[in-house]
């Protein structure tokens, strides 16, 4: 009888362990690249073993160890690719290593990536907001110039020889329109802007006011 009870108990333990193992999600967060430059967008894929109807929650830990929630997203399939709507820029993002943590249905997975400053240009998202208004004709050149001055103040764009008066050719709205509609990346647009300033096609006066980025609403990747 004792051996019989031990056999039943052992089988029960094995069954419980097997059932628990089946309930635990097998999840993974796969990063598109181990390193990113300014102007790049964070790109990763969430992989799960079973869709449960719960949301996946992504946390990010920055270069000094501060952790915050980055994203919460419904999961409807076993693989979900996520591309950030905004590019990395040097105003918000420091160089260094960041950790991404995925939590889904009781399971956790992590990965990491590094931001490297190789000289490419990343333009803060709020500059694009102002540019959209300028391209549509809802604001004047002076307001748009405030965003350019902000880039100069932050050493993203350089203005070696400030002009006496503001000068922005009207055709530059076409180039800016390509950028705000994501037809060209930050780096190409930034390089074009820098070239035109160097050639004095665009002139920003020394007394030009800067756009106050604090007036824009907070956004995440």
Phi, psi and omega per residue, in radians:
X1 nan -0.759 -3.138
X2 -1.063 -0.749 3.128
X3 -1.132 -0.599 3.129
X4 -1.158 -0.754 3.120
X5 -1.138 -0.701 3.114
X6 -1.112 -0.653 3.131
X7 -1.130 -0.756 3.124
X8 -1.123 -0.754 -3.134
X9 -1.100 -0.741 3.133
X10 -1.124 -0.714 3.123
X11 -1.136 -0.667 3.133
X12 -1.124 -0.717 3.132
X13 -1.136 -0.757 3.138
X14 -1.109 -0.725 -3.135
X15 -1.138 -0.753 -3.135
X16 -1.110 -0.740 3.135
X17 -1.126 -0.697 3.136
X18 -1.148 -0.733 3.139
X19 -1.133 -0.689 3.124
X20 -1.139 -0.708 -3.138
X21 -1.107 -0.612 3.137
X22 -1.260 -0.503 -3.123
X23 -1.325 -0.437 -3.107
X24 -1.300 2.196 -3.128
X25 -1.233 2.474 2.975
X26 -1.763 1.848 -3.060
X27 -2.167 2.776 -3.128
X28 -2.657 2.556 3.014
X29 -2.113 2.022 -3.011
X30 -1.915 2.073 -3.120
X31 -1.475 2.520 -3.101
X32 -1.259 -0.459 -3.124
X33 -2.677 2.515 3.103
X34 -1.269 -0.271 -3.139
X35 -2.486 2.591 3.128
X36 -2.277 2.663 3.037
X37 -1.854 2.867 3.025
X38 -1.076 2.403 -3.044
X39 1.720 -0.303 3.075
X40 -1.433 2.784 3.063
X41 -1.932 2.407 3.089
X42 -1.089 2.302 -3.024
X43 -2.425 2.069 -3.127
X44 -2.609 2.859 -3.117
X45 -2.175 2.299 3.046
X46 -1.639 2.199 3.129
X47 -2.108 2.206 3.138
X48 -2.243 2.789 -3.133
X49 -1.558 -0.366 -3.115
X50 -2.701 2.345 3.086
X51 -1.424 2.148 -3.093
X52 -1.927 -0.143 -3.091
X53 1.600 -0.078 3.108
X54 -1.477 2.872 3.048
X55 -1.479 2.554 2.967
X56 -1.556 2.390 -3.138
X57 -2.044 2.237 -3.138
X58 -1.907 2.245 3.036
X59 -1.961 2.641 3.083
X60 -2.236 2.391 3.059
X61 -1.958 2.178 -3.042
X62 -1.463 -3.007 -3.005
X63 -1.194 -0.296 3.127
X64 -1.911 0.202 3.031
X65 1.594 0.131 3.106
X66 -1.448 2.220 -3.080
X67 -1.885 2.381 3.106
X68 -2.583 2.788 3.111
X69 -1.353 2.253 -3.115
X70 -1.684 -0.684 -2.989
X71 -2.827 2.536 2.946
X72 -2.249 2.190 -2.984
X73 -2.460 2.374 3.056
X74 -1.140 2.513 3.139
X75 -2.003 2.121 -3.106
X76 -2.047 -0.061 3.139
X77 -2.596 2.954 -3.031
X78 -1.292 -0.392 3.062
X79 -2.235 2.241 -3.136
X80 -2.322 2.053 3.114
X81 -1.597 2.372 -3.118
X82 -2.204 2.171 3.065
X83 -2.048 2.183 -3.107
X84 -1.069 2.484 3.130
X85 -1.286 -0.335 -3.086
X86 -2.126 2.555 -3.135
X87 -1.414 2.787 2.994
X88 -1.175 2.409 3.027
X89 -2.391 2.789 -3.031
X90 -1.348 -0.156 3.108
X91 -1.337 -0.796 -3.094
X92 -1.592 -0.671 -2.959
X93 -1.889 2.152 3.058
X94 -1.460 2.729 2.974
X95 -1.129 2.602 3.096
X96 2.315 -2.971 -3.029
X97 -1.768 2.360 3.113
X98 -2.093 2.629 3.082
X99 -2.009 2.349 3.017
X100 -1.832 2.359 3.113
X101 -2.166 2.225 3.106
X102 -1.825 2.236 3.025
X103 -2.081 2.198 -3.129
X104 -2.648 2.139 3.025
X105 0.881 0.758 3.074
X106 1.524 -0.066 -3.134
X107 -1.931 2.751 -3.108
X108 -2.338 2.455 3.055
X109 -2.450 2.618 -3.123
X110 -2.332 2.758 2.999
X111 -2.690 3.031 -3.127
X112 -2.488 2.803 3.057
X113 -2.578 2.842 -3.117
X114 -2.157 2.395 3.012
X115 -1.683 2.212 -3.102
X116 -2.066 2.341 3.088
X117 -1.636 1.737 -3.133
X118 -1.829 0.222 3.129
X119 1.694 -0.123 3.086
X120 -1.243 2.824 -3.021
X121 -1.823 2.269 2.979
X122 -2.100 2.175 -3.050
X123 -1.818 2.240 -3.136
X124 -0.964 2.527 -3.028
X125 -1.026 -0.586 -3.067
X126 -1.207 -0.377 3.062
X127 -1.158 -0.643 3.107
X128 -1.165 -0.621 3.108
X129 -1.059 -0.807 3.121
X130 -1.140 -0.703 -3.101
X131 -1.118 -0.656 3.101
X132 -1.035 -0.734 3.141
X133 -1.159 -0.690 3.133
X134 -1.153 -0.781 -3.137
X135 -1.056 -0.643 -3.104
X136 -1.393 -0.061 3.111
X137 1.442 0.238 -3.108
X138 -1.540 -0.109 3.056
X139 -2.527 2.893 -3.030
X140 -1.664 3.095 -3.118
X141 -1.060 -0.618 -3.098
X142 -1.101 -0.687 3.120
X143 -1.177 -0.723 3.100
X144 -1.141 -0.634 -3.140
X145 -1.118 -0.461 3.086
X146 -1.081 -0.636 3.126
X147 -1.236 -0.630 3.076
X148 -1.147 -0.718 3.130
X149 -1.113 -0.615 3.072
X150 -1.058 -0.762 3.110
X151 -1.105 -0.610 3.091
X152 -1.193 -0.782 -3.140
X153 -1.058 -0.580 -3.104
X154 -1.614 0.152 3.103
X155 1.067 0.490 3.014
X156 -1.501 -0.673 3.025
X157 -2.127 2.590 -3.112
X158 -2.035 2.467 -3.135
X159 -2.184 1.438 -3.024
X160 -1.161 -0.590 -3.089
X161 -2.268 1.492 3.122
X162 -1.013 2.496 3.120
X163 -1.469 3.039 3.100
X164 -1.457 -0.578 3.136
X165 -2.324 2.689 3.126
X166 -1.184 2.319 3.120
X167 -2.492 1.988 3.071
X168 -2.335 1.990 -3.123
X169 -1.117 2.491 -3.072
X170 -1.097 -0.532 -3.110
X171 -1.182 -0.270 3.122
X172 -1.186 -0.258 3.056
X173 -1.126 -0.532 3.120
X174 -1.155 -0.816 3.109
X175 -1.079 -0.756 3.129
X176 -1.119 -0.643 3.093
X177 -1.085 -0.695 3.072
X178 -1.041 -0.716 -3.110
X179 -1.207 -0.821 -3.086
X180 -1.168 -0.398 3.085
X181 -1.650 0.238 3.059
X182 1.087 0.512 3.074
X183 -1.526 -0.366 2.998
X184 -2.340 2.575 -3.098
X185 -1.390 3.001 -3.129
X186 -0.950 -0.789 -3.032
X187 -1.094 -0.767 3.134
X188 -1.145 -0.760 3.123
X189 -1.136 -0.771 3.134
X190 -1.099 -0.713 3.106
X191 -1.129 -0.687 3.114
X192 -1.123 -0.748 3.111
X193 -1.099 -0.752 3.130
X194 -1.104 -0.729 3.131
X195 -1.072 -0.776 -3.102
X196 -1.187 -0.577 3.056
X197 -1.213 -0.752 3.120
X198 -1.056 -0.671 -3.113
X199 -1.496 0.017 3.116
X200 1.102 0.403 2.984
X201 -1.268 -0.699 2.962
X202 -1.857 2.254 3.114
X203 -2.144 2.234 3.102
X204 -1.962 2.072 -3.083
X205 -1.178 2.754 -3.065
X206 -1.160 -0.441 -3.123
X207 -1.694 0.288 -3.115
X208 -1.141 2.302 3.086
X209 -1.315 2.672 -3.124
X210 -1.754 2.617 3.067
X211 -1.226 2.342 3.137
X212 -1.552 1.808 -3.087
X213 -1.166 -0.306 -3.098
X214 -1.238 -0.277 -3.136
X215 -1.357 -0.239 -3.130
X216 -1.474 2.715 3.128
X217 -1.344 2.708 -3.098
X218 -1.338 2.401 3.098
X219 -2.369 2.757 3.106
X220 -2.121 3.058 3.098
X221 -1.177 nan nan
